Amino acid sequence: MLAASPDGVQARFQEEFNKLLDWEQAMLTASLERVAAMMGNQDQDVAAVLDGKALIDDCK
């Protein structure tokens, strides 16, 4: 259970992300997905590290 809980940085991100307006959340998500794609998130070794969508989905 402890391993599944977010650390302080993730919890802070979730709090601040949830304060953003919907359009701001969408813009940030799109930008992060673009950066992840540029860094090669299709590579399985990298994908787990760059899976920001899971974090964003947790915030909603």
N, C-alpha and C positions, 0 to 999 in steps of 0.2 A: 504494500500500500504506500509506503514511503517513497519508493522508486517512482510510482505513478503520479505523485503529487508534484506540482510545479515548484521550482525554487523561487527565491525572492524576486529575481529579475523577471521571470515569466509571469509571476503574479502581478508585478508592477505593470508589465506590458499589458496584460489583460485588463487591468483596471483602467489604464489610460486609453487603450483601444476602444473600450466600451463607452467612453465619454465622447468619442468622435461622432460626428454626424454620419448618417448612412453613406453619403457620397464621399466623405473623407475616408471611411473604412474601405469602400470599393476602390478608390484611387490607390490607397496604400497597398491593398491586397494585390491589385493588378501590377503595381510597380515591383513588389517583392516576387511575384510569380515570374515577371520578366527577367529580373536579376537571376533568379534560380535557373531559368532556362538558359540564360547566357553562360552560367557557370556549369552547365551540363547536368541538370537534374535528371536526365534520362539514364545516366550511368548509375547502376544499382548501388555502387559503393558510395556515391555522393548523395543519392536521392534521400536516404534516411536523414541525413544531416540538413538538407535543404528543404525538407517538407514543412514549409511554413503554413501551408493550407490547414494542416491539422491544428496548429496553434490558433490560427484565425478562427477556425470552426469552433474550437473550445471557448472562444471569447463570446460567441453569440448565444 
